[in-house]
Amino acid sequence: QVQLVESGGGLVQAGGSLRLSCAASGSIFSINAMGWYRQAPGKQRELVATIMTSGGRTNYADSVKGRFTISRDNAKNTVYLQMNSLKPEDTAIYYCNAQIAYPFTNYWGQGTQVTVSS
């Protein structure tokens, strides 16, 4: 079992910045990737960014490339999402995700609200 606790959401004006944090606990040795997803009202949950725990390879949605940066601190078992140049369309609930390969399992945090005003 993996537990994920997010923090750092809030209200910000367009063009501003926020940093999200996700602290993992439990069977963290089995995690092979972590990431951030978001879900806006009336829309499906979508991938924002992922990072591999071994090697640190990252992947971003086209809509956030150049504006968002995902990083990790293995000593703290924490993943971050630095969000710059925020746009109103970034408004959503952001969920932290941890993935285990064998058996394939997804774990989710409780979500944190990000609201960008125009």
ABEGO torsion letter per residue (X at the ends): XBBBBBBGBEBBBBGBBBBBBBBBBEBAAABABBBBBBBBBGBBBBBABBBBABGGBBBBBAAABGABBBBBBAAAGBBBBBBBGBBAAABBBBBBBBBBAOBBBBBBBAEBBBBBBX
